[in-house]
Amino acid sequence: MNFAELFSLQARALYIWGAFGAFALVLMLEVLLLRARLKRAADELRRQPMGDKQPAPSDKGMNP
């Protein structure tokens, strides 16, 4: 099998390369969206003052 046969894939080439292209596009989009979410979370943490943390809820009264 040579490379021309591999890349032509006979009559299924459009379907296979289209699916591969769609997968690659979605994968790149996911990476970009993840980077944006991480940046937004980091920016939000930087904006919060250190002493402004809410106390953890206490367990008093929950266990009889």
PQR file of N, CA, C, O and H, with PARSE charges and radii, in Angstrom:
ATOM      1  N   MET A   1       0.849  -1.179   0.000 -0.4000 1.5000
ATOM      2  CA  MET A   1       0.000   0.000   0.000 -0.0000 2.0000
ATOM      3  C   MET A   1       0.893   1.241   0.000  0.5500 1.7000
ATOM      4  O   MET A   1       1.813   1.345   0.812 -0.5500 1.4000
ATOM      5  N   ASN A   2       0.632   2.154  -0.884 -0.4000 1.5000
ATOM      6  CA  ASN A   2       1.405   3.390  -0.907 -0.0000 2.0000
ATOM      7  C   ASN A   2       0.587   4.525  -0.269  0.5500 1.7000
ATOM      8  O   ASN A   2      -0.577   4.343   0.086 -0.5500 1.4000
ATOM      9  H   ASN A   2      -0.115   2.069  -1.544  0.4000 1.0000
ATOM     10  N   PHE A   3       1.215   5.688  -0.132 -0.4000 1.5000
ATOM     11  CA  PHE A   3       0.554   6.802   0.537 -0.0000 2.0000
ATOM     12  C   PHE A   3      -0.631   7.342  -0.255  0.5500 1.7000
ATOM     13  O   PHE A   3      -1.587   7.834   0.345 -0.5500 1.4000
ATOM     14  H   PHE A   3       2.161   5.836  -0.420  0.4000 1.0000
ATOM     15  N   ALA A   4      -0.597   7.266  -1.556 -0.4000 1.5000
ATOM     16  CA  ALA A   4      -1.719   7.735  -2.357 -0.0000 2.0000
ATOM     17  C   ALA A   4      -2.965   6.907  -2.061  0.5500 1.7000
ATOM     18  O   ALA A   4      -4.063   7.454  -1.955 -0.5500 1.4000
ATOM     19  H   ALA A   4       0.180   6.866  -2.042  0.4000 1.0000
ATOM     20  N   GLU A   5      -2.804   5.608  -1.928 -0.4000 1.5000
ATOM     21  CA  GLU A   5      -3.950   4.757  -1.587 -0.0000 2.0000
ATOM     22  C   GLU A   5      -4.441   5.034  -0.174  0.5500 1.7000
ATOM     23  O   GLU A   5      -5.645   5.034   0.082 -0.5500 1.4000
ATOM     24  H   GLU A   5      -1.912   5.164  -2.014  0.4000 1.0000
ATOM     25  N   LEU A   6      -3.505   5.269   0.746 -0.4000 1.5000
ATOM     26  CA  LEU A   6      -3.887   5.536   2.126 -0.0000 2.0000
ATOM     27  C   LEU A   6      -4.710   6.816   2.238  0.5500 1.7000
ATOM     28  O   LEU A   6      -5.725   6.841   2.934 -0.5500 1.4000
ATOM     29  H   LEU A   6      -2.527   5.269   0.539  0.4000 1.0000
ATOM     30  N   PHE A   7      -4.282   7.875   1.561 -0.4000 1.5000
ATOM     31  CA  PHE A   7      -4.987   9.144   1.672 -0.0000 2.0000
ATOM     32  C   PHE A   7      -6.231   9.215   0.808  0.5500 1.7000
ATOM     33  O   PHE A   7      -7.104  10.038   1.084 -0.5500 1.4000
ATOM     34  H   PHE A   7      -3.457   7.854   0.995  0.4000 1.0000
ATOM     35  N   SER A   8      -6.352   8.402  -0.215 -0.4000 1.5000
ATOM     36  CA  SER A   8      -7.550   8.455  -1.055 -0.0000 2.0000
ATOM     37  C   SER A   8      -8.712   7.741  -0.381  0.5500 1.7000
ATOM     38  O   SER A   8      -9.841   8.230  -0.424 -0.5500 1.4000
ATOM     39  H   SER A   8      -5.642   7.734  -0.439  0.4000 1.0000
ATOM     40  N   LEU A   9      -8.460   6.593   0.242 -0.4000 1.5000
ATOM     41  CA  LEU A   9      -9.462   5.818   0.962 -0.0000 2.0000
ATOM     42  C   LEU A   9     -10.698   5.519   0.111  0.5500 1.7000
ATOM     43  O   LEU A   9     -11.805   5.366   0.627 -0.5500 1.4000
ATOM     44  H   LEU A   9      -7.543   6.195   0.277  0.4000 1.0000
ATOM     45  N   GLN A  10     -10.489   5.444  -1.153 -0.4000 1.5000
ATOM     46  CA  GLN A  10     -11.516   5.107  -2.144 -0.0000 2.0000
ATOM     47  C   GLN A  10     -12.722   6.037  -2.011  0.5500 1.7000
ATOM     48  O   GLN A  10     -12.540   7.255  -2.004 -0.5500 1.4000
ATOM     49  H   GLN A  10      -9.590   5.569  -1.572  0.4000 1.0000
ATOM     50  N   ALA A  11     -13.925   5.525  -1.907 -0.4000 1.5000
ATOM     51  CA  ALA A  11     -15.127   6.362  -1.902 -0.0000 2.0000
ATOM     52  C   ALA A  11     -15.441   6.925  -0.524  0.5500 1.7000
ATOM     53  O   ALA A  11     -16.325   7.771  -0.395 -0.5500 1.4000
ATOM     54  H   ALA A  11     -14.073   4.536  -1.912  0.4000 1.0000
ATOM     55  N   ARG A  12     -14.742   6.479   0.498 -0.4000 1.5000
ATOM     56  CA  ARG A  12     -15.043   6.920   1.861 -0.0000 2.0000
ATOM     57  C   ARG A  12     -14.154   8.076   2.319  0.5500 1.7000
ATOM     58  O   ARG A  12     -14.225   8.462   3.485 -0.5500 1.4000
ATOM     59  H   ARG A  12     -14.024   5.792   0.393  0.4000 1.0000
ATOM     60  N   ALA A  13     -13.347   8.622   1.475 -0.4000 1.5000
ATOM     61  CA  ALA A  13     -12.381   9.653   1.867 -0.0000 2.0000
ATOM     62  C   ALA A  13     -13.065  10.886   2.448  0.5500 1.7000
ATOM     63  O   ALA A  13     -12.627  11.403   3.476 -0.5500 1.4000
ATOM     64  H   ALA A  13     -13.289   8.309   0.527  0.4000 1.0000
ATOM     65  N   LEU A  14     -14.127  11.365   1.813 -0.4000 1.5000
ATOM     66  CA  LEU A  14     -14.804  12.567   2.306 -0.0000 2.0000
ATOM     67  C   LEU A  14     -15.365  12.339   3.703  0.5500 1.7000
ATOM     68  O   LEU A  14     -15.251  13.210   4.565 -0.5500 1.4000
ATOM     69  H   LEU A  14     -14.483  10.945   0.979  0.4000 1.0000
ATOM     70  N   TYR A  15     -15.969  11.178   3.935 -0.4000 1.5000
ATOM     71  CA  TYR A  15     -16.540  10.864   5.243 -0.0000 2.0000
ATOM     72  C   TYR A  15     -15.438  10.762   6.303  0.5500 1.7000
ATOM     73  O   TYR A  15     -15.554  11.343   7.381 -0.5500 1.4000
ATOM     74  H   TYR A  15     -16.062  10.470   3.234  0.4000 1.0000
ATOM     75  N   ILE A  16     -14.392  10.036   5.998 -0.4000 1.5000
ATOM     76  CA  ILE A  16     -13.332   9.803   6.989 -0.0000 2.0000
ATOM     77  C   ILE A  16     -12.564  11.084   7.290  0.5500 1.7000
ATOM     78  O   ILE A  16     -12.358  11.416   8.457 -0.5500 1.4000
ATOM     79  H   ILE A  16     -14.297   9.564   5.121  0.4000 1.0000
ATOM     80  N   TRP A  17     -12.138  11.810   6.257 -0.4000 1.5000
ATOM     81  CA  TRP A  17     -11.386  13.036   6.510 -0.0000 2.0000
ATOM     82  C   TRP A  17     -12.270  14.125   7.100  0.5500 1.7000
ATOM     83  O   TRP A  17     -11.790  14.967   7.858 -0.5500 1.4000
ATOM     84  H   TRP A  17     -12.305  11.540   5.308  0.4000 1.0000
ATOM     85  N   GLY A  18     -13.547  14.119   6.764 -0.4000 1.5000
ATOM     86  CA  GLY A  18     -14.481  15.064   7.388 -0.0000 2.0000
ATOM     87  C   GLY A  18     -14.646  14.792   8.871  0.5500 1.7000
ATOM     88  O   GLY A  18     -14.662  15.718   9.681 -0.5500 1.4000
ATOM     89  H   GLY A  18     -13.937  13.435   6.147  0.4000 1.0000
ATOM     90  N   ALA A  19     -14.768  13.518   9.225 -0.4000 1.5000
ATOM     91  CA  ALA A  19     -14.879  13.148  10.633 -0.0000 2.0000
ATOM     92  C   ALA A  19     -13.591  13.483  11.377  0.5500 1.7000
ATOM     93  O   ALA A  19     -13.637  13.980  12.503 -0.5500 1.4000
ATOM     94  H   ALA A  19     -14.755  12.765   8.567  0.4000 1.0000
ATOM     95  N   PHE A  20     -12.461  13.220  10.767 -0.4000 1.5000
ATOM     96  CA  PHE A  20     -11.179  13.548  11.392 -0.0000 2.0000
ATOM     97  C   PHE A  20     -11.055  15.060  11.583  0.5500 1.7000
ATOM     98  O   PHE A  20     -10.605  15.516  12.634 -0.5500 1.4000
ATOM     99  H   PHE A  20     -12.423  12.817   9.853  0.4000 1.0000
ATOM    100  N   GLY A  21     -11.446  15.828  10.584 -0.4000 1.5000
ATOM    101  CA  GLY A  21     -11.380  17.286  10.678 -0.0000 2.0000
ATOM    102  C   GLY A  21     -12.307  17.826  11.757  0.5500 1.7000
ATOM    103  O   GLY A  21     -11.931  18.725  12.510 -0.5500 1.4000
ATOM    104  H   GLY A  21     -11.811  15.457   9.730  0.4000 1.0000
ATOM    105  N   ALA A  22     -13.525  17.276  11.835 -0.4000 1.5000
ATOM    106  CA  ALA A  22     -14.461  17.711  12.868 -0.0000 2.0000
ATOM    107  C   ALA A  22     -13.923  17.386  14.255  0.5500 1.7000
ATOM    108  O   ALA A  22     -14.030  18.203  15.170 -0.5500 1.4000
ATOM    109  H   ALA A  22     -13.830  16.545  11.223  0.4000 1.0000
ATOM    110  N   PHE A  23     -13.347  16.204  14.416 -0.4000 1.5000
ATOM    111  CA  PHE A  23     -12.760  15.820  15.701 -0.0000 2.0000
ATOM    112  C   PHE A  23     -11.626  16.768  16.072  0.5500 1.7000
ATOM    113  O   PHE A  23     -11.558  17.229  17.212 -0.5500 1.4000
ATOM    114  H   PHE A  23     -13.260  15.541  13.673  0.4000 1.0000
ATOM    115  N   ALA A  24     -10.742  17.065  15.135 -0.4000 1.5000
ATOM    116  CA  ALA A  24      -9.616  17.958  15.402 -0.0000 2.0000
ATOM    117  C   ALA A  24     -10.112  19.356  15.779  0.5500 1.7000
ATOM    118  O   ALA A  24      -9.558  19.986  16.680 -0.5500 1.4000
ATOM    119  H   ALA A  24     -10.797  16.691  14.209  0.4000 1.0000
ATOM    120  N   LEU A  25     -11.145  19.839  15.098 -0.4000 1.5000
ATOM    121  CA  LEU A  25     -11.707  21.154  15.396 -0.0000 2.0000
ATOM    122  C   LEU A  25     -12.303  21.191  16.798  0.5500 1.7000
ATOM    123  O   LEU A  25     -12.069  22.142  17.544 -0.5500 1.4000
ATOM    124  H   LEU A  25     -11.595  19.327  14.366  0.4000 1.0000
ATOM    125  N   VAL A  26     -13.068  20.174  17.162 -0.4000 1.5000
ATOM    126  CA  VAL A  26     -13.677  20.117  18.492 -0.0000 2.0000
ATOM    127  C   VAL A  26     -12.605  19.997  19.565  0.5500 1.7000
ATOM    128  O   VAL A  26     -12.728  20.598  20.632 -0.5500 1.4000
ATOM    129  H   VAL A  26     -13.259  19.402  16.556  0.4000 1.0000
ATOM    130  N   LEU A  27     -11.568  19.235  19.299 -0.4000 1.5000
ATOM    131  CA  LEU A  27     -10.491  19.086  20.269 -0.0000 2.0000
ATOM    132  C   LEU A  27      -9.776  20.416  20.494  0.5500 1.7000
ATOM    133  O   LEU A  27      -9.484  20.767  21.637 -0.5500 1.4000
ATOM    134  H   LEU A  27     -11.468  18.747  18.432  0.4000 1.0000
ATOM    135  N   MET A  28      -9.494  21.149  19.446 -0.4000 1.5000
ATOM    136  CA  MET A  28      -8.849  22.461  19.590 -0.0000 2.0000
ATOM    137  C   MET A  28      -9.767  23.434  20.318  0.5500 1.7000
ATOM    138  O   MET A  28      -9.305  24.218  21.147 -0.5500 1.4000
ATOM    139  H   MET A  28      -9.730  20.864  18.517  0.4000 1.0000
ATOM    140  N   LEU A  29     -11.063  23.393  20.017 -0.4000 1.5000
ATOM    141  CA  LEU A  29     -12.024  24.264  20.682 -0.0000 2.0000
ATOM    142  C   LEU A  29     -12.072  23.959  22.174  0.5500 1.7000
ATOM    143  O   LEU A  29     -12.120  24.879  22.991 -0.5500 1.4000
ATOM    144  H   LEU A  29     -11.438  22.757  19.343  0.4000 1.0000
ATOM    145  N   GLU A  30     -12.061  22.690  22.536 -0.4000 1.5000
ATOM    146  CA  GLU A  30     -12.073  22.305  23.952 -0.0000 2.0000
ATOM    147  C   GLU A  30     -10.837  22.824  24.670  0.5500 1.7000
ATOM    148  O   GLU A  30     -10.943  23.317  25.793 -0.5500 1.4000
ATOM    149  H   GLU A  30     -12.023  21.943  21.873  0.4000 1.0000
ATOM    150  N   VAL A  31      -9.681  22.726  24.052 -0.4000 1.5000
ATOM    151  CA  VAL A  31      -8.445  23.220  24.676 -0.0000 2.0000
ATOM    152  C   VAL A  31      -8.521  24.734  24.864  0.5500 1.7000
ATOM    153  O   VAL A  31      -8.142  25.242  25.919 -0.5500 1.4000
ATOM    154  H   VAL A  31      -9.596  22.326  23.140  0.4000 1.0000
ATOM    155  N   LEU A  32      -9.000  25.449  23.868 -0.4000 1.5000
ATOM    156  CA  LEU A  32      -9.109  26.907  23.980 -0.0000 2.0000
ATOM    157  C   LEU A  32     -10.100  27.311  25.068  0.5500 1.7000
ATOM    158  O   LEU A  32      -9.834  28.236  25.836 -0.5500 1.4000
ATOM    159  H   LEU A  32      -9.307  25.036  23.010  0.4000 1.0000
ATOM    160  N   LEU A  33     -11.245  26.623  25.138 -0.4000 1.5000
ATOM    161  CA  LEU A  33     -12.235  26.941  26.160 -0.0000 2.0000
ATOM    162  C   LEU A  33     -11.710  26.609  27.559  0.5500 1.7000
ATOM    163  O   LEU A  33     -11.980  27.341  28.512 -0.5500 1.4000
ATOM    164  H   LEU A  33     -11.461  25.872  24.514  0.4000 1.0000
ATOM    165  N   LEU A  34     -10.969  25.522  27.684 -0.4000 1.5000
ATOM    166  CA  LEU A  34     -10.393  25.171  28.974 -0.0000 2.0000
ATOM    167  C   LEU A  34      -9.386  26.216  29.426  0.5500 1.7000
ATOM    168  O   LEU A  34      -9.372  26.602  30.595 -0.5500 1.4000
ATOM    169  H   LEU A  34     -10.750  24.928  26.910  0.4000 1.0000
ATOM    170  N   ARG A  35      -8.553  26.671  28.521 -0.4000 1.5000
ATOM    171  CA  ARG A  35      -7.588  27.715  28.873 -0.0000 2.0000
ATOM    172  C   ARG A  35      -8.297  28.990  29.310  0.5500 1.7000
ATOM    173  O   ARG A  35      -7.857  29.651  30.251 -0.5500 1.4000
ATOM    174  H   ARG A  35      -8.564  26.358  27.572  0.4000 1.0000
ATOM    175  N   ALA A  36      -9.385  29.341  28.641 -0.4000 1.5000
ATOM    176  CA  ALA A  36     -10.138  30.540  29.009 -0.0000 2.0000
ATOM    177  C   ALA A  36     -10.773  30.378  30.393  0.5500 1.7000
ATOM    178  O   ALA A  36     -10.768  31.316  31.189 -0.5500 1.4000
ATOM    179  H   ALA A  36      -9.743  28.804  27.877  0.4000 1.0000
ATOM    180  N   ARG A  37     -11.321  29.189  30.683 -0.4000 1.5000
ATOM    181  CA  ARG A  37     -11.917  28.948  32.006 -0.0000 2.0000
ATOM    182  C   ARG A  37     -10.866  29.031  33.102  0.5500 1.7000
ATOM    183  O   ARG A  37     -11.116  29.616  34.156 -0.5500 1.4000
ATOM    184  H   ARG A  37     -11.326  28.426  30.036  0.4000 1.0000
ATOM    185  N   LEU A  38      -9.690  28.453  32.866 -0.4000 1.5000
ATOM    186  CA  LEU A  38      -8.632  28.497  33.867 -0.0000 2.0000
ATOM    187  C   LEU A  38      -8.152  29.932  34.108  0.5500 1.7000
ATOM    188  O   LEU A  38      -7.900  30.324  35.247 -0.5500 1.4000
ATOM    189  H   LEU A  38      -9.487  27.978  32.010  0.4000 1.0000
ATOM    190  N   LYS A  39      -8.029  30.699  33.043 -0.4000 1.5000
ATOM    191  CA  LYS A  39      -7.600  32.089  33.175 -0.0000 2.0000
ATOM    192  C   LYS A  39      -8.637  32.892  33.948  0.5500 1.7000
ATOM    193  O   LYS A  39      -8.285  33.704  34.804 -0.5500 1.4000
ATOM    194  H   LYS A  39      -8.234  30.381  32.117  0.4000 1.0000
ATOM    195  N   ARG A  40      -9.922  32.666  33.648 -0.4000 1.5000
ATOM    196  CA  ARG A  40     -10.995  33.377  34.340 -0.0000 2.0000
ATOM    197  C   ARG A  40     -10.996  33.019  35.834  0.5500 1.7000
ATOM    198  O   ARG A  40     -11.169  33.896  36.679 -0.5500 1.4000
ATOM    199  H   ARG A  40     -10.208  32.007  32.953  0.4000 1.0000
ATOM    200  N   ALA A  41     -10.805  31.741  36.158 -0.4000 1.5000
ATOM    201  CA  ALA A  41     -10.776  31.313  37.558 -0.0000 2.0000
ATOM    202  C   ALA A  41      -9.576  31.914  38.287  0.5500 1.7000
ATOM    203  O   ALA A  41      -9.700  32.349  39.432 -0.5500 1.4000
ATOM    204  H   ALA A  41     -10.664  31.028  35.471  0.4000 1.0000
ATOM    205  N   ALA A  42      -8.428  31.941  37.637 -0.4000 1.5000
ATOM    206  CA  ALA A  42      -7.234  32.523  38.254 -0.0000 2.0000
ATOM    207  C   ALA A  42      -7.420  34.021  38.477  0.5500 1.7000
ATOM    208  O   ALA A  42      -7.030  34.543  39.521 -0.5500 1.4000
ATOM    209  H   ALA A  42      -8.327  31.588  36.707  0.4000 1.0000
ATOM    210  N   ASP A  43      -8.010  34.711  37.513 -0.4000 1.5000
ATOM    211  CA  ASP A  43      -8.255  36.147  37.665 -0.0000 2.0000
ATOM    212  C   ASP A  43      -9.230  36.411  38.808  0.5500 1.7000
ATOM    213  O   ASP A  43      -9.061  37.367  39.565 -0.5500 1.4000
ATOM    214  H   ASP A  43      -8.327  34.287  36.665  0.4000 1.0000
ATOM    215  N   GLU A  44     -10.240  35.570  38.932 -0.4000 1.5000
ATOM    216  CA  GLU A  44     -11.212  35.745  39.997 -0.0000 2.0000
ATOM    217  C   GLU A  44     -10.568  35.519  41.363  0.5500 1.7000
ATOM    218  O   GLU A  44     -10.871  36.238  42.316 -0.5500 1.4000
ATOM    219  H   GLU A  44     -10.377  34.793  38.317  0.4000 1.0000
ATOM    220  N   LEU A  45      -9.689  34.537  41.465 -0.4000 1.5000
ATOM    221  CA  LEU A  45      -9.000  34.296  42.723 -0.0000 2.0000
ATOM    222  C   LEU A  45      -8.062  35.441  43.070  0.5500 1.7000
ATOM    223  O   LEU A  45      -7.920  35.780  44.245 -0.5500 1.4000
ATOM    224  H   LEU A  45      -9.442  33.954  40.692  0.4000 1.0000
ATOM    225  N   ARG A  46      -7.419  36.044  42.079 -0.4000 1.5000
ATOM    226  CA  ARG A  46      -6.523  37.166  42.337 -0.0000 2.0000
ATOM    227  C   ARG A  46      -7.287  38.400  42.817  0.5500 1.7000
ATOM    228  O   ARG A  46      -6.758  39.187  43.602 -0.5500 1.4000
ATOM    229  H   ARG A  46      -7.535  35.768  41.124  0.4000 1.0000
ATOM    230  N   ARG A  47      -8.522  38.574  42.356 -0.4000 1.5000
ATOM    231  CA  ARG A  47      -9.311  39.747  42.735 -0.0000 2.0000
ATOM    232  C   ARG A  47      -9.837  39.656  44.154  0.5500 1.7000
ATOM    233  O   ARG A  47     -10.113  40.690  44.764 -0.5500 1.4000
ATOM    234  H   ARG A  47      -8.953  37.935  41.718  0.4000 1.0000
ATOM    235  N   GLN A  48      -9.986  38.459  44.704 -0.4000 1.5000
ATOM    236  CA  GLN A  48     -10.531  38.309  46.046 -0.0000 2.0000
ATOM    237  C   GLN A  48      -9.475  38.664  47.082  0.5500 1.7000
ATOM    238  O   GLN A  48      -8.337  38.202  46.998 -0.5500 1.4000
ATOM    239  H   GLN A  48      -9.762  37.620  44.208  0.4000 1.0000
ATOM    240  N   PRO A  49      -9.846  39.478  48.052 -0.5600 1.5000
ATOM    241  CA  PRO A  49      -8.902  39.778  49.141  0.2800 2.0000
ATOM    242  C   PRO A  49      -8.647  38.522  49.973  0.5500 1.7000
ATOM    243  O   PRO A  49      -9.508  37.647  50.067 -0.5500 1.4000
ATOM    244  N   MET A  50      -7.481  38.441  50.566 -0.4000 1.5000
ATOM    245  CA  MET A  50      -7.115  37.247  51.325 -0.0000 2.0000
ATOM    246  C   MET A  50      -7.981  37.070  52.569  0.5500 1.7000
ATOM    247  O   MET A  50      -8.293  35.936  52.933 -0.5500 1.4000
ATOM    248  H   MET A  50      -6.782  39.152  50.490  0.4000 1.0000
ATOM    249  N   GLY A  51      -8.374  38.147  53.224 -0.4000 1.5000
ATOM    250  CA  GLY A  51      -9.153  38.044  54.449 -0.0000 2.0000
ATOM    251  C   GLY A  51     -10.645  37.900  54.206  0.5500 1.7000
ATOM    252  O   GLY A  51     -11.422  37.884  55.161 -0.5500 1.4000
ATOM    253  H   GLY A  51      -8.120  39.067  52.928  0.4000 1.0000
ATOM    254  N   ASP A  52     -11.055  37.796  52.979 -0.4000 1.5000
ATOM    255  CA  ASP A  52     -12.479  37.769  52.637 -0.0000 2.0000
ATOM    256  C   ASP A  52     -13.008  36.343  52.480  0.5500 1.7000
ATOM    257  O   ASP A  52     -14.081  36.144  51.909 -0.5500 1.4000
ATOM    258  H   ASP A  52     -10.425  37.809  52.203  0.4000 1.0000
ATOM    259  N   LYS A  53     -12.284  35.370  52.969 -0.4000 1.5000
ATOM    260  CA  LYS A  53     -12.728  33.991  52.820 -0.0000 2.0000
ATOM    261  C   LYS A  53     -13.866  33.723  53.785  0.5500 1.7000
ATOM    262  O   LYS A  53     -13.827  34.167  54.932 -0.5500 1.4000
ATOM    263  H   LYS A  53     -11.413  35.532  53.433  0.4000 1.0000
ATOM    264  N   GLN A  54     -14.862  33.012  53.337 -0.4000 1.5000
ATOM    265  CA  GLN A  54     -15.985  32.671  54.189 -0.0000 2.0000
ATOM    266  C   GLN A  54     -15.593  31.489  55.061  0.5500 1.7000
ATOM    267  O   GLN A  54     -14.895  30.581  54.610 -0.5500 1.4000
ATOM    268  H   GLN A  54     -14.894  32.652  52.405  0.4000 1.0000
ATOM    269  N   PRO A  55     -16.038  31.501  56.296 -0.5600 1.5000
ATOM    270  CA  PRO A  55     -15.703  30.373  57.169  0.2800 2.0000
ATOM    271  C   PRO A  55     -16.400  29.100  56.712  0.5500 1.7000
ATOM    272  O   PRO A  55     -17.481  29.137  56.125 -0.5500 1.4000
ATOM    273  N   ALA A  56     -15.762  27.988  56.994 -0.4000 1.5000
ATOM    274  CA  ALA A  56     -16.366  26.701  56.643 -0.0000 2.0000
ATOM    275  C   ALA A  56     -17.577  26.473  57.525  0.5500 1.7000
ATOM    276  O   ALA A  56     -17.587  26.878  58.688 -0.5500 1.4000
ATOM    277  H   ALA A  56     -14.884  27.958  57.471  0.4000 1.0000
ATOM    278  N   PRO A  57     -18.604  25.823  56.978 -0.5600 1.5000
ATOM    279  CA  PRO A  57     -19.793  25.560  57.808  0.2800 2.0000
ATOM    280  C   PRO A  57     -19.435  24.621  58.956  0.5500 1.7000
ATOM    281  O   PRO A  57     -18.676  23.666  58.788 -0.5500 1.4000
ATOM    282  N   SER A  58     -20.000  24.916  60.125 -0.4000 1.5000
ATOM    283  CA  SER A  58     -19.686  24.079  61.292 -0.0000 2.0000
ATOM    284  C   SER A  58     -20.614  22.879  61.324  0.5500 1.7000
ATOM    285  O   SER A  58     -21.701  22.894  60.747 -0.5500 1.4000
ATOM    286  H   SER A  58     -20.616  25.692  60.262  0.4000 1.0000
ATOM    287  N   ASP A  59     -20.167  21.850  62.004 -0.4000 1.5000
ATOM    288  CA  ASP A  59     -20.955  20.626  62.131 -0.0000 2.0000
ATOM    289  C   ASP A  59     -21.774  20.620  63.418  0.5500 1.7000
ATOM    290  O   ASP A  59     -22.389  19.605  63.747 -0.5500 1.4000
ATOM    291  H   ASP A  59     -19.284  21.838  62.473  0.4000 1.0000
ATOM    292  N   LYS A  60     -21.794  21.726  64.148 -0.4000 1.5000
ATOM    293  CA  LYS A  60     -22.519  21.782  65.413 -0.0000 2.0000
ATOM    294  C   LYS A  60     -24.008  21.640  65.146  0.5500 1.7000
ATOM    295  O   LYS A  60     -24.567  22.287  64.260 -0.5500 1.4000
ATOM    296  H   LYS A  60     -21.295  22.550  63.880  0.4000 1.0000
ATOM    297  N   GLY A  61     -24.627  20.786  65.925 -0.4000 1.5000
ATOM    298  CA  GLY A  61     -26.056  20.615  65.805 -0.0000 2.0000
ATOM    299  C   GLY A  61     -26.475  19.633  64.739  0.5500 1.7000
ATOM    300  O   GLY A  61     -27.651  19.278  64.666 -0.5500 1.4000
ATOM    301  H   GLY A  61     -24.173  20.260  66.644  0.4000 1.0000
ATOM    302  N   MET A  62     -25.552  19.179  63.910 -0.4000 1.5000
ATOM    303  CA  MET A  62     -25.938  18.256  62.865 -0.0000 2.0000
ATOM    304  C   MET A  62     -25.980  16.824  63.375  0.5500 1.7000
ATOM    305  O   MET A  62     -26.817  16.033  62.939 -0.5500 1.4000
ATOM    306  H   MET A  62     -24.596  19.467  63.969  0.4000 1.0000
ATOM    307  N   ASN A  63     -25.083  16.484  64.295 -0.4000 1.5000
ATOM    308  CA  ASN A  63     -25.044  15.129  64.858 -0.0000 2.0000
ATOM    309  C   ASN A  63     -25.649  15.163  66.252  0.5500 1.7000
ATOM    310  O   ASN A  63     -25.175  15.919  67.100 -0.5500 1.4000
ATOM    311  H   ASN A  63     -24.403  17.126  64.650  0.4000 1.0000
ATOM    312  N   PRO A  64     -26.655  14.387  66.512 -0.5600 1.5000
ATOM    313  CA  PRO A  64     -27.283  14.422  67.845  0.2800 2.0000
ATOM    314  C   PRO A  64     -26.418  13.809  68.894  0.5500 1.7000
ATOM    315  O   PRO A  64     -26.803  13.762  70.062 -0.5500 1.4000
TER
END
